[in-house]
Amino acid sequence: MAKSNFLNLDNLSFQDFDENSELIPLMTPEDEELINNESLPESLPILPLRNTVLFPGVVIPITAGRDASIKLINDANKGGKVIGVVSQKDEAVENPTAKDIYKTGTVARILKVLKMPDGNTTVVIQGKKRFAINEVITEKPYLTATISDIPEAKPAKENEEFRAIIDSIKDLSLDIIKESPNIPSEASFAIKNIESDSFLVNFVSSNMNLKVEEKQELLKINDLKERALQTLKFMNLEFQKLELKNDIQSKVQSDMNQQQREYFLHQQMKTIQEELGGGVSSGEEIEDMKARAKKKKWDDKVKEHFEKELAKMQRMNPQVAEYSIQRNYLDLFLDLPWNEFSKDKFDLKRAVKILDRDHFGLEDVKKRIIEYLAVLKLRNDMKSPILCLYGPPGVGKTSLGKSIAEALGREYVRISLGGLRDEAEIRGHRKTYIGAMPGRIIQSLKKAGSSNPVFVLDEIDKLSTGNQGDPSSAMLEVLDPEQNNEFYDNFLEMGYDLSKVMFIATSNSMNTIQPALRDRMEIINVTGYTIEEKVEIAKRHLLPKQLKEHGLDDKALKIAKPQLEKIVEGYTRESGVRGLEKQIAKMVRYAAKNIAMEEAYNIKVSNDDVIEILGSPRMERDKYENNDVAGVVTGLAWTSVGGDILFIESILSKGKGTLSITGNLGKVMKESATIAMEYIKANADEFGIDPEVFGKYNVHIHVPEGATPKDGPSAGVTMLTSLVSLFTQRKVKKSLAMTGEITLRGKVLPVGGIKEKILAAKRARIKEILLCEDNRRDIEEIKPEYLKGLTFHYVKDMSDVLKLALTKQKVNNAKKL
C-alpha cells in the first residue's frame, strides 16, 4: 500500500466539504446513493493523469503543469467544478490525444485549487462515479468528450462471501499499516471509519503500490464483488513482500552486535583525532583540570564537591556518552568566577559625572541611584539592592544600567526576559538531560568573569508562563537578598552566591509583574521627557551619535533647537526618545546621501528642509479640539508608551433610554460610563435635567481611535462631564482636560500616571487640568518647569467637577430636549 495522507481525516459527509475546509471527507453510504442517483452530463472536459488512477469517492491532489490542464482546471473551477479524469497509457506523452488515454475514467469534483509559486496549479479532486468515453469532441484548448455512465453491479447485503472479502480487506489493511514504516498509524482510524463497502475497496485500491495498468484494470471491473476479490489478491501479495522486507532488515541489524558497534565507533573516533592533529587523552584532561582547580578561590565545600566529581570522571570510560557530560560539567565549575570580585570605585562625584554625561534629565532617578551607591560605599558588605527601573519605552532604562556599571567599575551583563516562558532558562536543566545547560544567570556570570557584575534584567514585565513552568517564580530566589546567597542552579547542582551582584530590572508596566516578585524590588519610576528635555537630548546625544554611526563628522549636519522642536512635536508621539532618534537618523541619511553623490544640501537645517526630508507633520491629532459641540470632552490617559489625551464623545438619539458604548473599551472603563449615567439620573434635578428625557432618548458614548484598546477608571470624570454637557447642551470650558475616577456616592478618586498625563496635556496645548484633591501631592512632587503654563483645579466630588468644567453658555444649534 502506497504512503497516503491519512492525517486530518474525519467521518464527514461528502456533501459537507467546502473550499475553506481543512478536512478530507470520507464517503458514506448516503453520499454514495446520492451520487449514483445523479445523472451525468452528455459531455465533460477530460483531464489526463500521468501516473495515477482516480477511484470513485477517493480524494487526491493533482499538480497540473501543462497549459491545457491549467486552463481546464481554471475553467471548471469557475463553472460547475465537475470534470472527467482518465489515465494516460504512456506517461511520457506530453500532449495526449484520444488514442493516448484509457476509455474508462472517473467523474471528479474540484474541491480546492491552489496556485503554486513555481507557476504550477495544484488541485484537490474527489472521484464521484465511473464513466466511459464515447467520442472525443475537441482536443483544443483541452480534451472534451461525450460520456456514458457505467453502472456498478453490487452483491446483495446478505451475501456472506462478499462480507467475508470486505472484512478481510479491512483486517489486512490494518496489518499493512502496522507493518509498514512509511504509513502513519493514524491511517488505521480512516480504515475503521469507512462505512461504504464500495468506497473501502476504492480507497484501498487507490493507495496500493500498483502500476497504472493494474489500477486501471481494477477500475474497469463492473462487479463490486469481483473488484474486491482482485484487490484482496494484490493486498496479500503486498503484505507478503512487506513481511519479507522487514524480516531481512531485522536479520541484518542483529548481525552487528554491540562489540562490533563499539569497535566501529572507536575506530571512527581515532581517525577523527588523527585528522585533527591528535587528540588530548583523558589523563591529560584530568591533569589539566587539577592544575586549573589549584588557581580557583573556592571555599572548602565547593572544592570538596569538585574533587568528588573529578574522581567520578576518572573512573569513567572516556568512550561512553556520560564522560563528555561530566567533562562539560567540570569545565563549567572551572570557568565560573567563584569568589572573584571586581573592586568597586566609590568615587560618587565621578559617578554623578558619568550619569549626567550619558543621560540628560531624570534628576530624581539619578539622585536615588547615587543614594544607593553612597550606602554601598559606607557599608561595603551590604547586600546589593534590587532596583527596578519602571517607565515607558525609550526613556533610557537599559542604558542607565550600563552607566551604573561604568560608574562602579563593575562588569556589565544584560539578559532579555521578554517572552521567556521556560523555567529552565533561569534555573538550568539537570545534567542528565540531553543538551542540558546551566540557566542564563549562571551562564552570564561565567561570561562576565566576575561574581559582582551589574546585572540588567531587561523587560521583566514580559516574562510568560508556559508548559515548562513559571520563570517569574524562578526569579523570586534570584531577586531575594535573603535567599540569593545560595542560588540553586539545576545543572550546577549546588548553591552559588548572587548576593554581591547588583541586579537592575527594567519594566514598562507593573501590572504584569507577579506581586511576590514586585515586592522584592525597589521601584524607581523613570518618567517621560518634556519637549525641552527631548530637544536637549537630541542636541547632546542623538544627533552626534547618528552622525558617528553614519560615518559623518560633527560639521556635516546642524539642526538648531527650533527645528528639533518641530521634529519632536510634528513627527513623534512618545514619552521616550526612540522615535525621535529614528527621525534624526532620516535627516542624517539625507545628508550622507548628498555627500556621497556630491550634491549640494543645506548643512543648517531649516523648517522647509524638515518637511522635505520627513514629509508633512503626522502628529496633529494630539492637539486640543474646540468646545463647540455638546458632549465632547478631553480626557487624560496613561498608556504603556506614556501619557496621551483622548476625547470622549456622546450623542443623543430618540429611543427608549438605552446606553451604548464603543471604542474598544475594557470592562472597567465601560463600568465608569454606567456609573456616570446612573449618577446623573439620580441627581437630575440638581443638574436641571428633566427626568423624562432619560426614557425618550438613547445615549451613545464613543472614544475615538477604536482600534486601540483602552481601559481603566481614570476617564470617569470625563464621561460624567460629557453626559451632563449632552443633556444640558452646555459648553465645556475651553482648553480643559481632566482625569479621575468616580463613585456612585459622587466622590472623585485619585488616579496614577500624573506626570505622563501632564506631559501629554502640554503636547496638546491644554491650559487647565482638573484632578482629584488627593492627586495634589503628585503635582507637588513634579518640578516647576514641567508645570509652566498649566492651571490645576482640584476637586473632591462630582458637583465640583461640573461647576469647573461646564459653562452656562449653550452650544451652537443646541437641541431642545
C-alpha positions in Angstrom: 0.0 0.0 0.0 1.4 3.4 -1.0 2.0 6.1 1.6 -1.1 8.1 1.8 -2.0 11.1 3.8 -4.5 9.6 6.3 -4.0 12.6 8.7 -6.8 15.1 9.2 -9.4 12.5 8.0 -12.7 12.7 9.7 -16.0 10.9 9.3 -17.5 13.7 7.4 -20.2 13.6 4.7 -19.1 14.1 1.1 -21.7 16.9 1.0 -20.0 18.7 3.9 -16.8 19.7 2.1 -16.3 23.3 1.1 -13.3 25.2 -0.3 -12.3 26.6 3.1 -12.3 23.2 4.9 -9.1 21.7 6.1 -10.6 18.2 6.4 -10.7 15.4 3.7 -14.2 13.9 3.8 -14.9 10.2 3.8 -17.7 9.0 1.6 -20.7 7.5 3.5 -23.3 5.1 2.1 -25.8 8.0 1.9 -23.3 10.0 -0.2 -22.8 7.1 -2.4 -26.5 6.6 -3.0 -26.9 10.4 -3.8 -24.0 10.2 -6.3 -25.4 7.1 -8.0 -28.7 8.8 -8.5 -27.1 11.8 -10.1 -27.3 11.9 -13.9 -24.1 12.6 -15.8 -23.8 15.4 -18.3 -23.6 14.4 -22.0 -20.1 15.8 -22.3 -17.2 16.7 -20.0 -13.8 18.3 -20.2 -11.2 15.5 -19.8 -8.1 15.8 -17.6 -5.5 13.2 -18.4 -3.4 12.0 -15.4 0.2 10.8 -16.0 0.9 8.2 -13.2 -2.2 7.6 -11.2 -5.8 6.4 -11.4 -8.7 8.2 -9.6 -11.3 5.9 -8.0 -14.9 7.0 -7.0 -15.0 8.6 -3.6 -11.2 9.0 -3.2 -9.6 12.4 -2.7 -6.3 13.0 -4.3 -4.2 16.1 -5.0 -3.0 16.6 -8.7 -0.3 19.0 -9.8 -1.0 20.4 -13.2 1.9 21.8 -15.2 0.6 21.6 -18.7 -1.1 24.8 -20.1 -4.1 22.8 -21.3 -4.6 21.2 -17.9 -4.3 24.5 -16.0 -6.8 26.1 -18.4 -9.2 23.2 -18.0 -9.0 23.4 -14.2 -9.5 27.1 -14.1 -12.5 27.0 -16.4 -14.1 24.1 -14.5 -13.4 25.8 -11.1 -15.3 28.9 -12.3 -18.1 26.7 -13.6 -19.7 23.6 -12.2 -16.4 22.2 -10.8 -17.1 18.8 -12.4 -14.5 17.2 -14.8 -13.7 13.8 -16.3 -10.5 12.2 -15.1 -8.7 9.5 -17.1 -5.2 8.0 -17.0 -2.6 8.2 -19.8 -1.4 4.9 -21.3 2.1 6.3 -21.6 3.1 9.0 -19.0 5.9 10.3 -21.3 3.4 11.7 -23.8 3.4 15.5 -23.2 0.2 16.4 -25.2 -2.1 13.3 -25.1 -4.8 12.9 -27.7 -7.8 10.4 -27.8 -5.5 7.4 -28.6 -3.2 8.1 -25.7 -5.8 7.8 -22.9 -7.9 4.9 -21.4 -11.6 4.9 -22.3 -12.7 4.3 -18.7 -12.4 7.1 -16.2 -14.0 8.8 -13.2 -16.1 11.9 -12.9 -14.5 14.2 -10.4 -15.5 17.2 -8.4 -12.9 20.0 -7.8 -12.6 20.6 -4.0 -9.8 23.1 -3.9 -7.4 24.9 -6.3 -4.0 26.2 -5.1 -1.7 28.4 -7.1 1.9 27.3 -6.5 5.0 29.7 -6.6 6.5 27.7 -9.5 3.6 28.5 -11.8 2.0 25.1 -11.5 -1.5 24.6 -10.2 -2.4 22.0 -7.5 -6.0 20.9 -7.5 -7.7 18.6 -4.9 -10.3 16.4 -6.5 -12.7 13.8 -5.3 -14.0 10.9 -7.6 -17.8 10.6 -7.9 -18.6 7.7 -10.4 -17.1 5.9 -13.3 -17.8 6.7 -16.9 -16.9 5.5 -20.4 -15.7 7.8 -23.2 -18.0 7.5 -26.2 -16.3 10.1 -28.5 -13.7 12.8 -28.2 -15.3 16.1 -29.4 -12.4 18.5 -29.2 -8.7 18.4 -28.5 -8.0 22.2 -28.3 -7.6 24.0 -25.9 -8.2 20.8 -24.0 -9.9 17.4 -24.5 -13.7 17.3 -24.2 -15.7 14.1 -24.9 -19.2 12.7 -24.8 -19.5 10.1 -22.0 -21.9 7.5 -20.7 -22.5 6.1 -17.2 -21.0 2.7 -16.2 -23.3 1.1 -13.7 -21.8 -0.9 -10.8 -23.1 -4.4 -10.0 -23.3 -4.8 -6.2 -23.9 -8.1 -4.4 -26.8 -8.5 -2.1 -26.3 -7.2 1.5 -26.8 -10.8 2.9 -24.1 -12.2 0.6 -21.8 -13.9 3.2 -18.9 -14.4 0.8 -18.8 -10.7 -0.1 -19.0 -9.8 3.6 -16.0 -12.1 4.3 -14.0 -10.4 1.5 -14.7 -6.9 2.9 -13.7 -8.0 6.4 -10.5 -9.5 5.1 -9.7 -6.2 3.2 -10.2 -4.3 6.4 -8.1 -6.6 8.6 -5.3 -6.9 6.0 -5.2 -3.1 5.6 -4.7 -2.7 9.4 -1.9 -5.3 9.3 -0.2 -3.5 6.4 -0.4 -0.1 8.3 1.1 -1.7 11.4 4.0 -3.4 9.5 4.8 -0.5 7.1 7.2 2.2 8.5 6.0 4.6 5.8 2.3 4.7 6.7 1.3 6.7 9.8 -0.5 4.8 12.5 -3.4 7.3 12.3 -4.3 5.7 8.9 -6.0 2.9 10.8 -8.6 5.3 12.1 -9.5 6.1 8.5 -9.9 2.5 7.6 -12.1 1.8 10.7 -14.3 4.8 9.9 -15.2 3.9 6.3 -18.8 2.6 6.3 -19.3 2.2 2.5 -18.1 -1.2 1.1 -17.6 0.3 -2.4 -15.6 3.2 -1.0 -13.4 0.9 1.1 -12.5 -1.1 -2.0 -11.8 2.0 -4.0 -9.8 3.7 -1.1 -7.6 0.7 -0.7 -7.1 0.2 -4.4 -6.1 3.9 -4.8 -3.4 3.7 -2.1 -1.7 0.4 -3.1 1.7 0.2 -4.8 0.4 -0.9 -8.1 1.2 0.0 -11.7 -1.2 2.4 -13.5 -2.2 -0.5 -15.8 -3.1 -2.7 -12.8 -5.1 0.0 -11.1 -6.9 0.7 -14.4 -7.9 -3.0 -14.7 -9.4 -2.7 -11.2 -11.3 0.4 -12.2 -12.8 -1.3 -15.3 -14.3 -4.2 -13.2 -18.1 -3.6 -13.0 -18.9 -6.2 -10.5 -18.0 -4.9 -7.0 -17.5 -8.4 -5.5 -15.0 -9.3 -8.3 -13.2 -6.0 -7.9 -13.0 -6.6 -4.1 -11.6 -10.1 -4.7 -8.9 -8.8 -7.1 -8.0 -6.0 -4.6 -7.6 -8.6 -1.8 -5.2 -10.7 -4.0 -3.0 -7.6 -4.7 -3.1 -6.8 -0.9 -2.0 -10.3 0.0 1.0 -10.1 -2.4 2.0 -6.7 -1.0 1.7 -7.9 2.6 4.0 -10.8 1.9 6.6 -8.5 0.3 6.4 -6.2 3.3 6.9 -9.1 5.8 9.8 -10.4 3.8 11.5 -7.0 3.7 11.0 -6.4 7.4 12.4 -9.9 8.2 15.5 -9.3 6.1 16.2 -5.9 7.8 15.9 -7.4 11.3 18.3 -10.1 10.4 20.9 -7.7 9.0 20.6 -5.4 12.1 21.0 -8.3 14.5 24.3 -9.3 12.8 26.0 -6.2 14.0 26.5 -6.9 17.7 27.4 -4.5 20.4 31.1 -5.3 20.3 31.3 -4.6 16.6 29.4 -1.4 17.0 31.7 -0.1 19.8 34.8 -1.1 17.7 33.5 0.7 14.7 32.8 3.9 16.8 36.2 3.7 18.4 37.9 3.5 15.0 36.0 6.4 13.8 37.0 8.5 16.8 40.6 7.5 16.4 40.5 8.5 12.8 38.9 11.9 13.6 41.5 12.7 16.2 44.3 11.8 13.8 42.8 14.1 11.2 42.6 16.9 13.7 46.3 16.5 14.6 46.0 14.3 17.6 43.5 14.5 20.4 44.0 15.1 24.1 43.9 11.9 26.2 41.6 11.6 29.1 44.5 11.5 31.5 45.9 14.8 30.2 42.4 16.4 30.5 42.2 15.4 34.2 45.7 16.7 35.0 44.8 20.0 33.2 41.6 20.3 35.3 43.6 19.7 38.5 46.1 22.4 37.6 43.3 24.9 36.9 41.5 24.0 40.1 44.5 25.0 42.2 44.2 28.5 41.0 40.5 28.8 42.0 39.4 30.8 45.0 36.6 28.5 46.0 35.7 27.5 49.6 36.1 24.0 51.1 32.5 23.0 50.2 32.9 23.8 46.5 36.4 22.3 46.4 35.2 19.0 48.0 32.3 18.8 45.5 34.7 19.4 42.5 37.2 16.8 43.7 34.4 14.2 44.2 33.0 14.9 40.6 36.6 14.8 39.2 37.2 11.4 40.8 33.9 10.2 39.2 35.2 11.3 35.8 38.5 9.4 36.3 36.6 6.1 36.9 34.6 6.6 33.6 35.3 5.0 30.3 36.2 8.0 28.0 34.2 6.4 25.2 30.8 6.5 27.0 28.4 9.4 26.5 28.4 10.3 30.2 32.1 11.1 30.0 31.5 14.2 27.8 28.6 15.3 30.0 30.8 15.1 33.1 33.7 16.9 31.4 31.3 19.8 30.4 30.1 19.9 33.9 33.6 20.2 35.4 34.6 22.8 32.7 31.7 25.0 33.9 32.9 24.6 37.5 36.3 25.8 36.5 35.0 28.7 34.3 32.7 30.2 36.9 34.2 33.1 38.9 33.9 31.6 42.4 34.7 34.3 44.9 36.2 36.5 42.2 35.1 40.1 42.5 36.0 43.3 40.7 36.9 46.2 43.1 34.2 48.9 43.3 35.1 52.5 42.5 33.2 54.5 45.1 34.0 58.0 43.7 30.5 59.3 43.8 31.4 62.6 42.1 32.8 60.6 39.2 29.5 58.5 39.2 27.5 61.7 39.1 29.5 62.9 36.1 29.1 59.6 34.2 25.3 59.6 34.8 25.0 63.3 33.7 27.1 62.6 30.7 25.0 59.7 29.5 21.6 60.9 30.5 20.0 64.3 30.4 17.2 65.0 32.8 16.0 62.1 35.0 17.2 64.0 38.1 15.2 62.1 40.6 16.3 58.7 39.2 20.0 59.7 39.2 19.6 61.0 42.7 18.2 57.7 44.0 21.0 55.8 42.2 23.7 57.9 43.8 22.0 57.3 47.2 22.2 53.6 46.7 25.9 53.9 45.7 26.6 56.0 48.8 25.1 53.3 51.1 27.1 50.6 49.4 30.3 52.7 49.9 29.6 53.2 53.7 28.6 49.7 54.5 30.9 47.9 51.9 29.5 44.5 52.9 25.9 45.4 52.3 23.9 43.0 50.1 23.3 44.7 46.7 19.9 46.3 46.3 17.5 45.0 43.7 16.4 48.1 41.6 13.5 48.1 39.1 13.5 51.0 36.6 9.9 51.3 35.6 8.7 53.6 32.8 7.7 53.8 29.1 9.9 52.6 26.3 12.8 54.8 25.1 13.5 56.8 28.2 16.9 55.2 28.9 16.2 52.4 31.4 18.6 49.9 29.9 21.4 52.4 29.3 21.1 53.6 32.9 22.3 50.1 33.9 25.3 50.4 31.7 26.2 53.8 33.2 25.9 52.4 36.7 28.3 49.6 35.8 30.8 52.1 34.4 30.4 54.3 37.5 31.1 51.4 39.9 33.8 49.9 37.7 31.9 46.6 37.6 31.3 44.2 34.6 28.1 44.8 32.8 25.7 41.9 32.0 22.3 42.1 30.4 19.7 39.4 29.6 16.4 40.0 27.9 13.5 38.3 29.6 10.8 39.3 27.0 8.7 36.3 26.1 10.8 33.8 28.2 8.4 31.0 29.2 10.7 28.2 30.3 11.7 28.0 34.0 14.9 26.1 33.0 16.1 29.3 31.2 16.6 30.7 34.7 17.4 27.6 36.8 19.0 25.4 34.1 18.4 21.8 33.3 19.5 18.8 35.3 22.7 17.5 33.6 21.1 14.0 32.9 19.0 15.6 30.1 20.3 15.6 26.6 21.6 19.0 25.7 21.4 20.2 29.3 22.8 23.6 30.1 23.0 25.9 33.1 20.5 28.7 33.3 21.0 32.2 31.9 22.0 33.6 35.3 25.0 31.2 35.7 25.9 31.5 32.0 26.0 35.3 32.2 28.2 35.2 35.3 30.6 32.8 33.5 30.7 35.3 30.6 31.3 38.2 32.9 34.2 36.6 34.8 33.2 38.3 38.0 30.7 37.4 40.8 29.7 41.0 41.4 28.6 42.5 38.0 25.9 44.9 37.3 23.2 42.6 36.0 20.4 44.1 33.9 17.2 42.0 33.7 15.5 43.6 30.7 11.7 43.6 30.2 11.0 41.7 33.5 7.3 42.5 33.0 7.2 40.4 29.8 8.0 37.1 31.5 5.5 34.5 30.3 4.1 31.3 31.8 4.3 28.2 29.6 4.1 24.5 29.8 7.7 24.4 31.2 6.9 26.2 34.4 6.7 29.8 35.6 10.0 31.7 35.1 8.8 34.6 37.2 8.6 32.3 40.2 12.1 31.1 39.5 13.2 34.7 39.6 12.0 35.0 43.2 15.1 33.3 44.6 17.4 35.3 42.2 16.0 38.7 43.4 15.5 38.0 47.1 18.5 39.4 49.1 17.8 36.9 51.9 18.0 33.9 49.6 20.2 34.6 46.7 23.5 33.9 48.5 22.7 30.2 47.8 21.0 30.4 44.4 20.5 26.8 43.2 21.0 26.0 39.5 19.8 22.6 38.4 22.8 22.0 36.2 25.3 23.2 38.8 23.7 21.1 41.5 24.8 23.4 44.3 24.3 26.9 45.6 26.0 29.9 44.0 26.3 33.3 45.8 24.5 36.1 44.0 24.3 38.4 46.9 27.1 40.7 45.6 25.5 41.0 42.2 23.8 44.3 41.6 20.5 43.4 39.9 18.7 46.1 37.9 15.4 45.2 36.4 13.6 47.2 33.7 9.8 47.2 33.1 7.3 49.1 31.0 4.3 48.1 33.2 4.0 46.9 36.8 0.6 45.3 36.3 2.0 42.1 34.7 4.8 41.5 37.3 4.0 38.9 39.9 3.2 40.6 43.2 5.8 38.5 45.2 8.4 39.4 42.6 7.5 43.1 42.7 7.7 43.1 46.5 11.4 42.1 46.3 12.4 45.1 44.2 12.9 48.8 44.8 10.7 50.6 42.2 12.2 53.7 40.6 9.8 55.4 38.3 11.6 56.7 35.1 9.1 59.1 33.6 8.9 60.6 30.2 10.7 63.7 28.9 9.3 67.2 28.3 9.6 68.7 24.8 12.5 70.9 26.1 14.3 67.8 27.5 13.9 65.9 24.3 15.3 68.8 22.3 18.3 68.9 24.6 18.8 65.1 24.4 18.6 65.2 20.7 21.2 68.0 20.5 23.7 66.5 23.1 23.3 62.8 22.4 21.2 61.6 19.5 22.5 63.8 16.6 26.2 63.3 17.5 25.6 59.5 17.8 23.8 59.3 14.4 26.4 61.3 12.7 29.1 59.0 14.0 27.2 55.8 13.1 26.7 57.2 9.5 30.4 58.0 9.1 30.0 61.8 9.2 31.7 64.4 11.2 30.1 66.9 13.5 30.1 69.6 10.8 28.2 67.6 8.2 24.7 68.5 9.6 23.5 71.0 12.1 19.9 71.1 13.5 19.0 74.1 15.6 16.6 73.9 18.6 13.6 75.3 16.7 13.9 72.6 14.1 14.5 69.9 16.7 11.3 71.1 18.5 9.4 70.9 15.2 10.6 67.3 14.7 9.6 66.4 18.3 6.1 67.9 18.0 5.3 67.0 14.5 6.8 63.6 13.9 7.0 61.8 17.3 4.4 60.8 19.8 6.1 59.1 22.7 7.4 59.6 26.3 10.9 58.4 25.3 13.2 59.4 22.5 13.5 56.2 20.4 11.2 57.5 17.7 12.9 60.9 17.8 16.3 59.1 17.1 14.8 57.4 14.1 13.6 60.8 12.7 17.1 62.3 13.3 18.6 59.2 11.6 16.5 60.0 8.5 17.9 63.6 8.5 21.4 62.3 8.8 20.9 59.7 6.0 19.7 62.6 3.8 23.0 64.4 4.4 25.0 61.2 3.9 23.3 60.6 0.5 24.1 64.1 -0.7 27.7 63.9 0.4 28.2 60.5 -1.3 26.6 61.8 -4.5 28.5 65.1 -4.3 25.3 67.1 -4.4 24.6 70.4 -2.6 22.4 70.5 0.5 21.8 72.8 3.5 24.1 71.9 6.3 22.0 74.1 8.7 18.6 72.5 8.5 15.6 74.8 8.0 11.9 74.2 8.7 11.4 73.6 4.9 14.2 71.1 4.9 12.5 69.2 7.8 9.2 68.9 5.8 11.1 68.0 2.6 13.0 65.2 4.3 10.4 63.8 6.8 7.2 64.8 4.9 4.2 66.6 6.3 3.8 66.5 10.1 1.8 63.5 11.2 1.1 64.1 14.8 -1.6 66.8 14.7 -4.2 64.5 16.2 -2.8 65.2 19.7 -3.9 68.8 19.5 -6.9 70.0 21.6 -10.1 70.4 19.6 -12.7 73.2 20.1 -15.7 73.0 22.5 -18.5 73.9 20.0 -20.2 70.5 20.3 -22.1 69.3 23.3 -20.8 66.0 24.9 -17.2 66.2 23.6 -14.7 66.4 26.5 -10.9 66.0 26.6 -9.5 63.3 29.0 -6.0 62.4 30.0 -4.9 58.8 29.8 -1.8 56.7 30.7 -0.5 54.1 28.3 2.5 51.8 28.4 4.3 54.2 26.0 3.5 57.3 28.1 0.7 59.8 28.5 -1.9 60.6 25.9 -5.0 62.7 25.5 -8.3 61.1 24.5 -11.7 62.5 23.5 -15.0 61.3 25.0 -17.9 61.8 22.6 -21.5 61.3 23.4 -24.7 61.8 21.4 -28.5 61.6 21.9 -31.0 59.9 19.6 -34.7 59.3 20.0 -35.3 55.9 21.6 -36.2 54.1 24.8 -33.3 55.2 27.0 -30.6 52.7 26.2 -26.9 53.3 26.8 -24.4 52.0 24.2 -20.6 52.4 24.5 -18.0 51.9 21.7 -14.3 52.4 21.1 -12.6 49.1 22.1 -13.1 49.8 25.8 -12.2 47.4 28.7 -14.7 46.3 31.4 -13.6 48.9 33.9 -14.0 51.8 31.5 -17.5 50.6 30.5 -18.4 50.5 34.2 -17.3 54.1 34.6 -19.8 55.1 31.9 -22.6 53.2 33.6 -21.7 54.8 37.0 -21.7 58.3 35.4 -25.1 57.7 33.7 -26.7 56.4 36.9 -25.4 59.2 39.0 -26.8 61.8 36.5 -30.2 60.0 36.6 -30.2 60.0 40.4 -29.3 63.8 40.6 -31.2 65.0 37.5 -33.0 67.8 39.4 -29.7 69.2 40.7 -28.3 69.4 37.2 -31.6 71.0 35.8 -32.4 67.9 33.7 -36.0 66.7 33.1 -36.1 63.0 34.3 -38.4 62.2 31.4 -35.6 62.8 29.0 -33.8 59.6 30.0 -36.7 57.5 28.8 -37.1 59.3 25.5 -33.5 59.3 24.2 -30.8 56.7 23.6 -27.3 57.7 24.7 -24.2 56.6 22.7 -20.7 57.2 24.1 -17.7 56.7 21.9 -13.9 57.0 22.5 -12.2 57.6 19.1 -9.2 55.6 17.8 -11.4 52.5 18.1 -8.6 50.1 17.1 -6.6 51.0 20.3 -7.6 49.0 23.4 -8.5 51.3 26.3 -9.3 50.5 30.0 -9.1 51.9 33.5 -11.2 54.1 35.8 -9.4 57.4 35.1 -11.9 58.5 32.4 -14.8 58.6 34.9 -14.9 62.4 35.4 -14.5 62.9 31.6 -17.6 60.6 30.9 -19.6 62.4 33.6 -18.8 65.8 32.1 -19.6 64.6 28.6 -23.0 63.2 29.6 -24.1 66.3 31.6 -22.9 68.6 28.7 -25.0 66.4 26.4 -28.2 66.5 28.5 -27.9 70.3 29.3 -26.4 71.3 25.9 -23.9 73.4 27.8 -20.4 74.1 26.5 -17.4 72.5 28.2 -14.8 75.0 29.4 -12.2 75.7 26.7 -8.6 74.2 26.8 -9.6 72.0 29.8 -8.5 68.3 30.3 -9.4 66.1 33.2 -8.7 62.7 34.8 -10.2 61.0 37.8 -12.2 58.0 39.0 -15.8 58.4 40.1 -18.1 56.6 42.5 -21.9 56.3 42.8 -21.7 58.4 46.0 -20.4 61.3 43.9 -16.8 61.1 45.1 -13.8 61.7 42.8 -10.9 59.3 43.5 -7.2 59.8 42.6 -5.5 58.1 39.7 -1.9 57.3 38.6 0.4 58.3 35.8 0.0 62.0 36.6 3.4 63.2 35.3 2.9 61.3 32.0 -0.6 62.8 31.6 0.7 66.3 32.3 3.3 65.9 29.5 0.6 64.8 27.2 -1.5 67.8 28.1 1.4 70.2 27.4 1.9 68.5 24.0 -1.8 69.1 23.2 -1.6 72.8 24.2 -4.0 72.3 27.1 -4.2 75.2 29.6 -6.1 73.8 32.5 -6.2 70.4 34.2 -8.9 69.1 36.5 -7.7 66.5 39.1 -8.8 64.8 42.3 -7.7 66.6 45.5 -5.7 63.6 46.6 -3.5 64.0 43.4 -2.3 67.4 44.7 0.7 65.6 46.3 1.7 64.1 42.9 1.7 67.6 41.4 3.8 69.0 44.3 6.5 66.3 43.6 6.9 67.4 39.9 9.4 70.0 39.0 8.0 73.5 38.4 9.3 73.7 34.9 7.0 70.8 33.9 4.0 72.8 35.2 4.7 76.1 33.3 1.6 77.3 31.5 -0.8 75.0 33.3 -3.5 75.8 35.8 -4.7 73.0 38.1 -8.1 72.6 39.6 -8.5 70.1 42.5 -11.9 68.5 43.2 -13.4 66.1 45.8 -16.8 65.3 44.3 -18.7 65.3 41.0 -20.6 68.6 41.7 -17.2 70.4 41.9 -16.2 68.8 38.5 -19.3 70.1 36.8 -19.0 73.6 38.3 -15.5 73.9 36.9 -15.9 72.1 33.7 -19.2 73.4 32.3 -20.0 76.9 31.3 -23.5 78.4 31.4 -23.3 79.1 27.7 -25.3 76.8 25.4 -23.6 75.3 22.3 -24.5 76.5 18.9 -27.6 74.8 17.4 -28.5 73.4 20.9 -31.1 70.6 20.9 -34.4 71.2 22.7 -34.9 68.1 24.9 
